[in-house]
Amino acid sequence: MMSVSGYGYGGNHGCPCTNTTLTLASVSERHCKSPAGDVGIRLTIGGSCVPFSYGSSHCLQHDLLHDQNCNVDAAGERVIPAYCVRPWCYVDLDTCKRESDERAYRSSYFAFESGIDLFYSYSACNSTAEDWFATEEDIVHSRALGGISIDANVPTYIFPMMYKRDSNNEILSSPGSEYYDDTIPYEGVYLHYVKRIIEVSMFVSLRGYIFSICYRVLFLFELSNGDIRNISLTHRSKASGHVHPTSSFTAAVQDIEDGLVDMAVGPFWITGQRLKIASFTLPIVYDRTLLVISRPGTKISLTDQAQKVLAPFSYELWGIVIGIIAFTALLSVWYSDRSEVATNRADRRIGLGRGMPKMRRRKRAYARLALDSCLQKGLFFCSAGVEQDESSSLPTKLLLFGFGFFILISVSAYVANLAAFLTLPTTDAPIKTIDGAIDAGLTICAHTAIETELEVAYPDAKFYFHDKGREFHGVLEDYEDGKCQVMAIGYEDTSMDVKFIEKLCTNKLVFTNSLVLEIPIAFPIRSHLTSGFSYWMYQGEKYHGTSIQTSKDEFPQDIACNVQYSEEDIETSVHDKITVQNFFLPIMVFLGCSVLSVIVQIYHLHNVNSGRQSLVGRTSTMNLVAEIPEDDEERRRTSSLNWVLNRRRSTLEDTSVLKDEKDDDEKERSVHETECLKLDDVNYRPRVTFEEDVKDSLTNQFTPKND
């Protein structure tokens, strides 16, 4: 390493300084004149004009000698940057790599594609590069594009993204003859954003030399000396429209490929087709293509209102509830079956096998018992309780305990949610996702620019692609013409388009949250400008708060109609009252049961008055176990017997079917024993109950007498 006294020498022997005078002199587009009138080179936009010998041949404080940012004022009050006093020189890279341990760096004054490769070293001059690295970002990188002017086209009008005004200062929504008049300026969100990028490149380029307020004044008077001097806006060519008639945006990209412009300004999707034509900058924003559906309507029919009563439970749960009620009812019939008891009681009173026909169950009798039990258990469920019967059997008590707990939880859960469901507006069940639309076989209108992307992502979907070049307005027109049932719409392009939103409202359409595609939006640009323009976009967002959103904030739109689908929009208020319509189903159930009960009662009375047996009236369980008539005469006597028995029971029994049966049997037994003392018939057979007494009387009455 050389000592400080080695300033002016040719660097380290293993890493010597090299003469770069001819190399710098060959960059003619950067030639300038120094304050002394000598020809030199300007290494940065707005920087010093340095001689061609800058950094050449010797270890010197080259920046202190030639960089205007290192000038010391007469009073000596200004503090110069530390890098100004560090010696350095351009070196022979191959020799340094082979013969020395000194570090060398490529000069960032010249881009890689420029063909100018200069390498410098501070350590070869016994110095350090750390102070230069701390400042390089602000000084050297201000030349990302080299102070160029850019020609750009605008594909079409999308208010407020990009548009023009007519002679009456009215905003134009679709291109006309004025679109091809470049003297009429463009306005809009994306034009504002591009201007801010120019300002950022100008501000950074001039930082340290003039105050920030000056660059805005220069920009206002189109005197920019920034890295991006200006962007001239024009229209796309008509020829490109014939090449790509389905999309004005793709046509604008074609003009870049044809060399007509350097870039295009607008919300351009990065698609596979367009990447084949041109390069793109960093993504500005990611556009979410969403599913657009018809706004769900509120149902007000009585059928829909009636279904709300069942809404707190799912249909599967209602099935379980009904099944448990039926299962409990059948078990109750089994546990309370009295046929065996009745048979045993009859056997004890009349003796076994004394000519009486064998008693057996009747199917209709058990059907009636099962029906009674089902209605009883259903009543238990609806009244949220079970009957307390101390005389019931242990199996019955265990069964009712479990059934009562089930009732407790079920009714509590049902009542807790019923009010909310009754007042909740009933809406149509819309297709809210792209997968749902595909499963339903719906046709989806979409933009032709993303045809390939959609078909790859959803191979089973039925798409209809707009091919008239009307962008998303054309997609909406296809929907209005009945060519599809739902749409896939890019939110970035349309969210601020007042006319498009108004059309959605007119057609009662809403954006869902179903993401169809997410596509980056960027500026198409010539490949050699991509990195430089992207750099300023990055700098603007990171250090200056310049983004597409800040530009959107400069163009606020008053959109009164809400086109966002939300479940919250249809939720009920806690103050909504329950109406008569909400109670339509329970009222109809009550009226239906009432009518049915009247019909059954009339049928029962008709049977009783006709002397026929009735299984729908108040009937003892003992009555449901009877003899099977052997012939018509027996059937006639049995019918008359049943008529008398039913008439007698209708005046003696209370609302419980078997409640007083035991007491009645005791009374009948007592009366019967008293009557037996008065009879002298040796063939007398005791009758156990009053039913048999009546039966014998009727038997004698209808039995023919022999002469």
Legacy VTK file of the C-alpha trace (Angstrom):
# vtk DataFile Version 3.0
C-alpha trace
ASCII
DATASET POLYDATA
POINTS 707 float
0.000 0.000 0.000
1.184 3.521 -0.690
1.560 6.120 2.002
-0.181 9.481 1.959
2.966 10.997 0.558
2.323 8.902 -2.486
-0.422 11.240 -3.784
0.130 11.821 -7.464
1.804 8.488 -7.947
0.458 5.684 -10.083
-1.077 3.649 -7.251
-0.040 0.277 -5.931
2.444 -1.685 -8.008
0.130 -4.674 -8.095
-2.904 -2.474 -8.878
-1.661 0.509 -10.901
-3.655 3.538 -11.970
-4.525 3.666 -15.655
-5.011 6.438 -18.196
-8.725 6.794 -19.081
-8.583 10.135 -20.893
-9.416 8.724 -24.305
-12.251 6.598 -22.914
-13.997 9.584 -21.305
-13.446 11.750 -24.372
-15.219 9.144 -26.517
-18.574 9.727 -24.749
-19.588 12.594 -26.989
-23.219 12.777 -25.877
-22.041 13.899 -22.444
-19.551 16.528 -23.555
-19.773 19.874 -21.789
-17.800 23.046 -21.171
-16.169 23.795 -17.851
-16.334 27.274 -16.245
-12.870 27.856 -17.730
-14.178 27.101 -21.228
-12.487 23.733 -21.599
-14.313 20.750 -23.071
-15.031 18.040 -20.563
-17.612 15.414 -19.622
-20.682 15.607 -17.395
-20.889 12.403 -15.378
-24.225 13.123 -13.644
-27.344 15.051 -14.535
-26.878 18.554 -13.181
-23.393 17.619 -11.963
-20.006 19.169 -12.600
-18.311 19.319 -15.970
-15.032 17.496 -15.260
-11.963 17.185 -17.540
-11.312 14.004 -19.483
-8.368 13.344 -17.172
-10.736 12.937 -14.194
-9.597 9.906 -12.153
-6.829 9.118 -14.650
-3.235 7.945 -14.131
-2.584 9.165 -10.571
-3.910 8.846 -7.022
-5.419 12.283 -6.442
-8.277 13.956 -4.620
-10.097 14.147 -7.948
-13.456 15.114 -6.447
-11.992 17.933 -4.370
-10.442 19.308 -7.554
-13.387 18.981 -9.937
-16.679 18.213 -8.127
-18.702 21.364 -7.532
-20.277 19.721 -4.500
-16.818 19.764 -2.914
-16.216 23.480 -3.438
-15.144 25.371 -0.350
-16.628 28.853 -0.077
-14.488 31.883 0.589
-15.467 32.084 4.233
-14.713 28.401 4.750
-18.011 27.910 6.623
-19.384 25.134 4.408
-18.641 21.581 5.488
-17.755 19.460 2.482
-18.579 15.728 2.254
-15.892 13.348 3.489
-15.496 11.611 0.139
-14.107 14.841 -1.338
-10.741 14.416 0.388
-10.320 10.703 -0.370
-7.712 9.952 -3.070
-8.542 7.375 -5.733
-7.951 6.552 -9.397
-9.179 4.342 -12.226
-7.212 1.090 -12.279
-6.405 -1.824 -14.579
-8.871 -4.430 -13.351
-7.143 -7.491 -14.808
-3.817 -6.617 -13.144
-5.478 -5.822 -9.807
-7.330 -9.135 -9.739
-4.196 -11.087 -10.636
-1.390 -9.263 -8.793
-3.012 -7.488 -5.841
-5.411 -7.815 -2.913
-6.744 -4.304 -3.414
-10.496 -3.941 -3.965
-11.714 -2.448 -7.219
-15.257 -1.428 -8.202
-17.017 -0.802 -11.473
-17.898 2.844 -12.048
-21.660 3.351 -11.799
-21.455 6.511 -13.909
-21.955 4.308 -16.945
-24.603 1.670 -17.474
-23.636 -1.916 -18.250
-25.177 -1.743 -21.695
-23.229 1.435 -22.552
-20.063 -0.564 -23.358
-17.916 1.706 -21.177
-16.293 -0.301 -18.395
-14.230 1.778 -15.970
-13.025 0.468 -12.599
-11.760 2.502 -9.655
-9.994 1.780 -6.376
-9.570 3.738 -3.179
-7.474 1.156 -1.333
-4.817 1.243 -4.104
-4.303 4.874 -3.079
-4.153 4.039 0.643
-7.678 5.369 1.164
-11.191 4.088 1.893
-14.312 3.940 -0.261
-16.804 3.968 2.618
-17.464 7.727 2.454
-18.090 7.492 -1.287
-20.502 4.607 -0.906
-22.522 6.646 1.592
-23.048 9.352 -1.040
-23.087 7.371 -4.277
-26.840 6.656 -4.156
-27.676 10.379 -4.244
-25.055 11.472 -6.735
-24.274 8.764 -9.238
-27.691 7.097 -9.404
-29.310 10.336 -10.409
-28.321 9.329 -13.953
-30.580 6.263 -14.213
-31.796 7.329 -17.666
-29.241 9.925 -18.560
-31.592 12.895 -18.895
-33.766 11.630 -21.740
-37.097 12.641 -23.207
-39.692 9.891 -23.622
-42.434 9.575 -26.224
-45.512 7.755 -24.894
-48.960 6.971 -26.226
-52.315 6.748 -24.431
-54.510 3.831 -25.575
-57.990 5.255 -24.943
-60.108 7.266 -22.497
-61.057 5.835 -19.129
-62.351 8.485 -16.794
-60.766 9.502 -14.452
-57.676 7.416 -15.294
-56.891 9.249 -18.565
-59.064 11.541 -20.636
-59.311 14.786 -22.596
-61.721 17.700 -22.580
-63.625 19.203 -25.495
-63.792 22.862 -26.483
-66.479 23.428 -23.845
-64.211 21.993 -21.170
-66.461 18.964 -20.888
-64.854 15.635 -20.058
-64.802 13.197 -22.967
-65.580 9.582 -22.159
-64.814 8.013 -25.558
-62.215 8.892 -28.215
-63.231 11.031 -31.164
-61.367 13.209 -33.621
-59.792 15.114 -30.735
-58.011 11.911 -29.675
-55.647 12.316 -32.632
-54.989 15.981 -31.827
-51.827 16.069 -29.720
-52.289 19.758 -28.940
-55.157 18.861 -26.592
-53.559 17.779 -23.315
-54.347 14.581 -21.473
-55.530 14.572 -17.877
-56.212 11.912 -15.295
-54.816 9.741 -12.553
-52.099 8.026 -14.578
-50.962 11.254 -16.219
-50.642 12.828 -12.791
-48.620 9.852 -11.597
-46.210 10.079 -14.541
-45.652 13.784 -13.883
-44.828 13.011 -10.267
-42.212 10.464 -11.424
-40.616 13.167 -13.592
-40.567 15.496 -10.595
-38.906 12.856 -8.442
-36.162 12.264 -11.028
-35.622 16.005 -11.279
-35.574 16.594 -7.542
-33.000 13.878 -6.849
-30.837 14.964 -9.783
-30.704 18.534 -8.555
-30.565 17.801 -4.840
-27.660 19.595 -3.220
-27.536 22.280 -5.866
-30.835 24.123 -5.673
-33.653 24.193 -3.193
-36.566 21.846 -3.660
-38.912 24.681 -4.557
-36.809 25.474 -7.611
-37.336 22.152 -9.336
-41.083 22.611 -9.225
-40.706 26.030 -10.839
-38.483 24.583 -13.541
-40.934 21.781 -14.183
-43.805 24.243 -14.392
-42.018 26.114 -17.183
-40.862 22.889 -18.880
-37.232 23.650 -18.090
-36.574 20.305 -16.434
-32.958 19.158 -16.328
-33.815 15.924 -14.481
-32.985 12.356 -15.372
-36.343 12.225 -17.162
-36.560 15.549 -18.931
-40.148 15.136 -20.081
-42.700 12.681 -21.461
-44.473 13.667 -24.666
-47.937 12.106 -24.946
-49.584 11.082 -28.177
-52.247 8.743 -29.523
-51.786 5.141 -30.629
-51.600 4.464 -34.333
-54.657 3.420 -36.314
-52.659 0.605 -37.882
-52.052 -1.042 -34.505
-55.809 -0.993 -33.956
-56.204 -3.190 -37.026
-53.547 -5.582 -35.730
-55.253 -5.863 -32.339
-58.901 -4.867 -32.892
-60.153 -6.448 -29.651
-58.075 -4.302 -27.258
-56.889 -0.731 -27.582
-54.368 -1.409 -24.797
-52.695 -4.273 -26.668
-52.683 -2.070 -29.772
-50.821 0.621 -27.810
-48.213 -1.962 -26.779
-47.772 -2.872 -30.449
-46.677 0.712 -31.196
-43.731 0.189 -28.802
-42.707 -2.969 -30.651
-42.939 -1.073 -33.946
-40.667 1.683 -32.582
-43.295 4.423 -32.808
-43.136 5.334 -29.112
-40.953 4.534 -26.103
-43.700 3.596 -23.659
-47.451 3.648 -23.082
-49.290 5.284 -20.181
-52.341 3.695 -18.563
-53.445 0.716 -16.468
-51.877 -2.044 -18.575
-52.259 -5.654 -17.500
-49.069 -7.688 -17.760
-50.214 -10.640 -19.859
-48.336 -13.323 -21.717
-49.334 -11.887 -25.083
-48.091 -8.408 -24.216
-44.824 -9.645 -22.703
-43.987 -11.080 -26.120
-44.309 -7.584 -27.567
-42.656 -5.290 -25.005
-41.025 -5.081 -21.594
-42.807 -3.717 -18.524
-41.795 -1.588 -15.572
-42.237 -2.525 -11.946
-45.885 -3.265 -11.150
-47.782 -0.118 -10.236
-50.618 -2.010 -8.574
-52.168 -5.460 -8.664
-55.583 -5.495 -10.290
-58.175 -7.845 -8.802
-60.544 -9.250 -11.396
-63.743 -9.953 -9.472
-66.972 -11.787 -10.183
-69.923 -9.442 -10.833
-73.411 -10.823 -10.170
-76.990 -9.604 -9.935
-77.755 -7.976 -6.612
-79.646 -10.484 -4.430
-83.273 -9.441 -3.869
-85.346 -9.694 -0.690
-88.131 -12.292 -0.680
-91.459 -11.235 0.851
-93.758 -14.135 -0.085
-95.649 -16.002 2.623
-93.794 -19.201 1.757
-90.445 -17.550 2.410
-91.722 -16.002 5.628
-93.086 -19.336 6.779
-89.763 -21.052 6.263
-88.172 -18.684 8.756
-89.887 -20.536 11.600
-87.828 -23.586 10.704
-84.656 -21.618 10.058
-83.062 -21.864 13.557
-82.569 -25.607 12.995
-81.192 -27.285 9.915
-83.394 -29.760 8.069
-81.189 -32.581 9.314
-81.689 -31.462 12.908
-85.456 -31.214 12.418
-85.389 -34.791 11.158
-83.525 -35.881 14.291
-86.044 -34.063 16.514
-89.017 -35.754 14.824
-87.244 -39.100 14.950
-86.552 -38.795 18.680
-90.197 -37.855 19.340
-91.428 -40.891 17.373
-88.881 -43.215 18.983
-89.850 -42.032 22.471
-93.535 -42.480 21.642
-93.083 -46.084 20.459
-91.040 -47.002 23.519
-93.746 -45.481 25.711
-96.373 -47.710 24.046
-94.218 -50.733 24.703
-93.523 -49.803 28.312
-97.223 -49.090 29.026
-98.777 -52.054 27.117
-101.757 -53.304 29.209
-102.907 -56.156 27.077
-101.106 -58.698 29.188
-102.459 -57.165 32.369
-105.946 -57.112 30.937
-105.749 -60.758 29.917
-104.500 -61.816 33.318
-107.255 -59.858 35.050
-109.912 -61.453 32.890
-108.474 -64.890 33.520
-108.589 -64.404 37.279
-112.231 -63.344 37.141
-113.706 -65.837 34.711
-111.347 -68.754 35.058
-109.006 -70.149 32.447
-110.471 -71.723 29.388
-114.151 -71.387 30.262
-115.379 -71.172 26.740
-114.298 -67.565 26.251
-112.593 -66.803 22.896
-108.871 -66.200 23.155
-108.066 -62.477 23.417
-105.388 -61.021 21.231
-104.114 -57.619 20.152
-105.517 -55.832 17.167
-103.261 -53.935 14.778
-105.602 -50.969 14.630
-105.561 -50.764 18.382
-101.782 -50.465 18.506
-101.793 -47.962 15.659
-104.134 -45.821 17.727
-101.947 -46.229 20.792
-98.865 -45.248 18.780
-100.657 -42.213 17.353
-101.803 -41.105 20.799
-98.296 -41.493 22.151
-96.721 -39.553 19.263
-99.163 -36.693 19.729
-98.547 -36.720 23.465
-94.749 -36.624 23.086
-95.047 -33.945 20.440
-97.144 -31.941 22.881
-94.449 -32.437 25.509
-91.854 -31.055 23.115
-93.911 -28.023 22.094
-94.763 -27.213 25.731
-91.118 -27.667 26.791
-91.864 -30.264 29.463
-92.945 -33.825 30.208
-95.859 -35.245 32.192
-95.087 -36.123 35.813
-96.613 -39.543 36.553
-95.477 -41.039 39.850
-97.169 -44.378 39.122
-95.280 -44.933 35.851
-92.738 -47.713 35.557
-89.012 -47.256 36.011
-88.254 -47.720 32.271
-90.794 -45.035 31.470
-89.235 -42.652 33.994
-85.744 -43.217 32.584
-87.018 -42.687 29.082
-88.833 -39.459 29.978
-85.774 -38.185 31.866
-83.634 -38.402 28.720
-86.456 -37.024 26.598
-86.947 -34.125 29.019
-83.231 -33.205 28.875
-83.348 -33.306 25.078
-86.397 -31.010 25.163
-84.617 -28.588 27.511
-81.609 -28.113 25.233
-83.580 -28.141 21.970
-86.234 -25.635 22.997
-83.661 -23.334 24.632
-81.519 -23.279 21.483
-84.538 -22.819 19.224
-86.064 -19.950 21.206
-82.706 -18.202 21.573
-82.329 -17.891 17.783
-85.911 -17.681 16.606
-86.397 -13.907 16.928
-83.262 -13.166 14.903
-84.340 -15.496 12.109
-87.885 -14.170 12.020
-86.744 -10.587 11.446
-83.883 -11.457 9.091
-84.728 -10.477 5.504
-84.960 -13.483 3.224
-82.800 -13.094 0.121
-82.205 -15.054 -3.021
-79.360 -17.554 -2.860
-76.961 -15.962 -5.388
-73.933 -17.471 -7.093
-71.229 -15.659 -5.158
-68.021 -17.402 -6.315
-66.393 -18.197 -9.625
-66.458 -21.896 -8.737
-70.187 -21.647 -8.045
-70.754 -20.012 -11.427
-68.798 -22.771 -13.140
-70.676 -25.525 -11.295
-73.996 -23.894 -12.222
-72.988 -23.818 -15.891
-73.295 -20.021 -16.149
-71.706 -18.109 -19.020
-69.152 -15.534 -17.822
-68.476 -12.363 -19.807
-64.822 -11.294 -19.675
-62.201 -9.107 -21.362
-60.436 -10.712 -24.307
-57.020 -9.444 -23.140
-56.976 -12.079 -20.384
-58.537 -14.854 -22.446
-55.506 -17.133 -22.185
-55.077 -16.566 -18.456
-58.750 -17.312 -17.744
-58.895 -20.426 -19.882
-55.778 -21.815 -18.220
-57.045 -21.039 -14.715
-60.613 -22.287 -15.362
-60.624 -24.882 -18.154
-64.182 -26.013 -17.350
-65.733 -22.541 -17.385
-67.969 -21.126 -20.127
-66.570 -17.701 -21.078
-67.801 -15.132 -23.551
-65.014 -12.698 -24.485
-65.813 -9.209 -25.738
-64.166 -8.677 -29.128
-65.337 -5.214 -30.174
-62.566 -3.188 -28.472
-64.924 -1.401 -26.071
-62.999 -2.561 -23.014
-65.122 -3.176 -19.902
-67.989 -1.048 -21.154
-68.244 -3.512 -24.002
-68.224 -6.434 -21.564
-71.145 -4.841 -19.735
-72.985 -4.355 -23.033
-72.560 -8.065 -23.746
-74.177 -8.796 -20.393
-77.066 -6.461 -21.178
-77.536 -8.273 -24.493
-78.030 -11.534 -22.594
-74.811 -13.194 -23.754
-73.868 -14.166 -20.192
-75.267 -14.365 -16.666
-72.260 -13.059 -14.691
-69.093 -11.071 -15.486
-65.394 -11.039 -14.601
-64.458 -7.346 -14.246
-61.131 -5.704 -13.354
-61.661 -3.518 -10.315
-58.728 -1.163 -10.957
-60.066 -0.008 -14.315
-63.669 0.439 -13.225
-63.742 1.351 -9.536
-63.506 5.099 -10.297
-65.421 5.085 -13.580
-68.642 6.850 -12.577
-70.538 5.973 -15.757
-69.601 2.317 -15.512
-70.663 2.199 -11.853
-73.969 3.878 -12.733
-74.597 1.197 -15.351
-73.929 -1.476 -12.750
-76.483 0.170 -10.476
-79.027 0.420 -13.283
-78.638 -3.288 -13.989
-78.627 -4.096 -10.244
-75.167 -5.635 -10.379
-72.584 -5.868 -7.608
-68.948 -6.869 -7.183
-68.448 -9.975 -5.086
-65.342 -10.830 -3.108
-64.695 -13.821 -5.343
-61.240 -13.324 -6.876
-61.131 -14.560 -10.454
-57.589 -13.408 -11.296
-54.988 -11.097 -9.806
-52.932 -9.416 -12.529
-50.113 -6.865 -12.101
-50.526 -3.486 -13.792
-47.461 -1.700 -15.165
-46.261 0.558 -17.979
-45.110 -1.163 -21.194
-41.768 0.363 -22.170
-38.749 -0.183 -24.386
-36.391 -2.706 -22.852
-33.394 -0.361 -22.465
-35.556 2.080 -20.471
-37.171 -0.485 -18.192
-34.666 -0.472 -15.343
-34.201 3.311 -15.313
-37.902 4.160 -15.257
-38.575 1.417 -12.701
-35.828 2.887 -10.544
-37.583 6.247 -10.382
-40.896 4.599 -9.645
-39.235 2.802 -6.746
-37.522 5.957 -5.504
-40.739 7.923 -5.726
-42.747 5.467 -3.658
-40.079 4.696 -1.078
-38.745 8.166 -0.378
-41.328 10.622 -1.690
-44.699 8.953 -1.142
-45.416 8.909 -4.863
-47.816 6.101 -5.752
-50.848 5.524 -7.918
-53.018 5.839 -4.832
-51.760 9.349 -4.044
-52.625 10.310 -7.612
-56.087 8.794 -7.229
-56.590 10.965 -4.176
-56.206 13.987 -6.456
-59.261 12.869 -8.466
-61.990 12.030 -5.944
-65.229 10.724 -7.429
-68.695 11.032 -5.924
-70.177 7.559 -6.369
-73.521 7.377 -4.591
-74.397 3.807 -5.532
-72.869 0.943 -3.592
-71.803 -1.857 -5.943
-70.109 -4.014 -3.325
-71.916 -7.185 -2.317
-71.947 -7.623 1.442
-73.862 -9.973 3.709
-74.002 -7.166 6.280
-76.232 -5.117 3.973
-79.081 -7.564 4.501
-78.671 -8.131 8.206
-81.576 -7.211 10.426
-81.664 -4.530 13.083
-82.072 -5.426 16.737
-85.067 -3.070 16.763
-87.002 -4.800 13.978
-90.426 -5.995 15.119
-91.817 -9.454 14.521
-94.794 -9.208 12.177
-97.856 -11.346 11.484
-96.170 -12.605 8.343
-93.335 -13.957 10.475
-95.884 -16.076 12.347
-97.601 -17.342 9.236
-96.393 -20.946 9.623
-97.338 -21.480 13.299
-100.734 -19.863 12.674
-101.341 -22.150 9.705
-100.236 -25.191 11.719
-102.660 -24.282 14.499
-105.542 -23.718 12.095
-104.741 -26.921 10.256
-104.699 -28.953 13.454
-107.925 -27.306 14.542
-109.687 -28.178 11.296
-108.321 -31.716 11.412
-109.505 -32.191 14.973
-113.041 -31.020 14.023
-113.125 -33.482 11.120
-111.967 -36.333 13.356
-114.560 -35.450 16.025
-117.386 -35.403 13.460
-116.219 -38.759 12.175
-116.166 -40.123 15.709
-119.691 -38.902 16.495
-120.949 -40.351 13.232
-119.558 -43.771 14.147
-121.017 -43.621 17.663
-124.445 -42.547 16.455
-124.381 -45.304 13.834
-123.574 -47.933 16.441
-120.151 -48.644 14.975
-116.917 -48.974 16.853
-114.757 -45.833 16.885
-111.057 -45.778 17.595
-110.689 -42.010 17.501
-112.752 -41.084 20.552
-111.889 -41.276 24.234
-111.208 -45.002 24.523
-109.818 -47.084 27.349
-106.751 -49.122 26.683
-108.734 -52.143 27.836
-111.245 -51.452 25.068
-108.487 -51.590 22.468
-107.981 -55.268 23.365
-111.125 -57.101 22.331
-112.420 -60.246 20.762
-112.413 -60.713 17.050
-116.010 -61.334 15.854
-116.471 -64.729 14.222
-119.514 -63.993 12.078
-121.838 -61.220 11.006
-124.254 -61.800 13.892
-121.392 -61.533 16.377
-120.096 -58.419 14.583
-123.584 -56.863 14.840
-123.888 -57.621 18.540
-120.377 -56.271 19.130
-121.239 -53.074 17.282
-124.342 -52.551 19.425
-122.319 -53.307 22.515
-119.716 -50.737 21.578
-122.416 -48.146 20.984
-123.866 -48.662 24.477
-120.440 -48.737 26.068
-119.358 -45.541 24.386
-122.581 -43.789 25.401
-122.085 -44.931 28.995
-118.434 -43.939 29.056
-119.061 -40.502 27.552
-121.017 -39.601 30.724
-118.804 -41.350 33.270
-115.173 -40.811 32.273
-113.189 -37.594 32.574
-110.478 -36.286 30.238
-107.954 -39.003 31.206
-108.483 -42.228 29.277
-107.692 -44.740 32.042
-107.578 -42.566 35.116
-110.793 -43.856 36.779
-110.819 -47.347 35.319
-109.597 -48.953 38.508
-112.225 -47.213 40.633
-114.940 -48.172 38.145
-113.917 -51.797 38.298
-114.154 -51.812 42.076
-117.610 -50.275 42.005
-118.809 -52.712 39.349
-117.473 -55.637 41.357
-119.358 -54.485 44.440
-122.629 -54.011 42.538
-122.203 -57.334 40.812
-121.726 -59.261 44.072
-124.899 -57.693 45.448
-126.887 -58.721 42.391
-125.493 -62.232 42.530
-127.146 -62.818 45.919
-130.530 -62.245 44.326
-130.125 -64.755 41.507
-131.081 -68.473 41.724
-129.723 -69.550 38.343
-127.343 -72.469 38.924
-125.657 -71.792 35.566
-124.856 -68.263 36.634
-121.347 -67.046 35.645
-120.100 -63.871 37.351
-119.540 -60.874 35.132
-116.384 -58.961 35.908
-117.325 -55.524 34.621
-120.368 -53.576 33.530
-119.254 -53.974 29.923
-119.905 -57.720 30.111
-123.254 -57.033 31.801
-124.329 -54.911 28.902
-122.920 -57.424 26.461
-124.995 -60.272 27.964
-128.103 -58.140 27.811
-127.541 -57.408 24.178
-126.746 -61.048 23.496
-130.022 -62.138 24.959
-131.773 -59.394 23.058
-130.437 -60.353 19.658
-130.267 -64.135 20.081
-133.284 -65.857 18.377
-135.551 -67.783 20.769
-136.623 -71.371 20.098
-140.337 -72.126 20.303
LINES 1 708
707 0 1 2 3 4 5 6 7 8 9 10 11 12 13 14 15 16 17 18 19 20 21 22 23 24 25 26 27 28 29 30 31 32 33 34 35 36 37 38 39 40 41 42 43 44 45 46 47 48 49 50 51 52 53 54 55 56 57 58 59 60 61 62 63 64 65 66 67 68 69 70 71 72 73 74 75 76 77 78 79 80 81 82 83 84 85 86 87 88 89 90 91 92 93 94 95 96 97 98 99 100 101 102 103 104 105 106 107 108 109 110 111 112 113 114 115 116 117 118 119 120 121 122 123 124 125 126 127 128 129 130 131 132 133 134 135 136 137 138 139 140 141 142 143 144 145 146 147 148 149 150 151 152 153 154 155 156 157 158 159 160 161 162 163 164 165 166 167 168 169 170 171 172 173 174 175 176 177 178 179 180 181 182 183 184 185 186 187 188 189 190 191 192 193 194 195 196 197 198 199 200 201 202 203 204 205 206 207 208 209 210 211 212 213 214 215 216 217 218 219 220 221 222 223 224 225 226 227 228 229 230 231 232 233 234 235 236 237 238 239 240 241 242 243 244 245 246 247 248 249 250 251 252 253 254 255 256 257 258 259 260 261 262 263 264 265 266 267 268 269 270 271 272 273 274 275 276 277 278 279 280 281 282 283 284 285 286 287 288 289 290 291 292 293 294 295 296 297 298 299 300 301 302 303 304 305 306 307 308 309 310 311 312 313 314 315 316 317 318 319 320 321 322 323 324 325 326 327 328 329 330 331 332 333 334 335 336 337 338 339 340 341 342 343 344 345 346 347 348 349 350 351 352 353 354 355 356 357 358 359 360 361 362 363 364 365 366 367 368 369 370 371 372 373 374 375 376 377 378 379 380 381 382 383 384 385 386 387 388 389 390 391 392 393 394 395 396 397 398 399 400 401 402 403 404 405 406 407 408 409 410 411 412 413 414 415 416 417 418 419 420 421 422 423 424 425 426 427 428 429 430 431 432 433 434 435 436 437 438 439 440 441 442 443 444 445 446 447 448 449 450 451 452 453 454 455 456 457 458 459 460 461 462 463 464 465 466 467 468 469 470 471 472 473 474 475 476 477 478 479 480 481 482 483 484 485 486 487 488 489 490 491 492 493 494 495 496 497 498 499 500 501 502 503 504 505 506 507 508 509 510 511 512 513 514 515 516 517 518 519 520 521 522 523 524 525 526 527 528 529 530 531 532 533 534 535 536 537 538 539 540 541 542 543 544 545 546 547 548 549 550 551 552 553 554 555 556 557 558 559 560 561 562 563 564 565 566 567 568 569 570 571 572 573 574 575 576 577 578 579 580 581 582 583 584 585 586 587 588 589 590 591 592 593 594 595 596 597 598 599 600 601 602 603 604 605 606 607 608 609 610 611 612 613 614 615 616 617 618 619 620 621 622 623 624 625 626 627 628 629 630 631 632 633 634 635 636 637 638 639 640 641 642 643 644 645 646 647 648 649 650 651 652 653 654 655 656 657 658 659 660 661 662 663 664 665 666 667 668 669 670 671 672 673 674 675 676 677 678 679 680 681 682 683 684 685 686 687 688 689 690 691 692 693 694 695 696 697 698 699 700 701 702 703 704 705 706
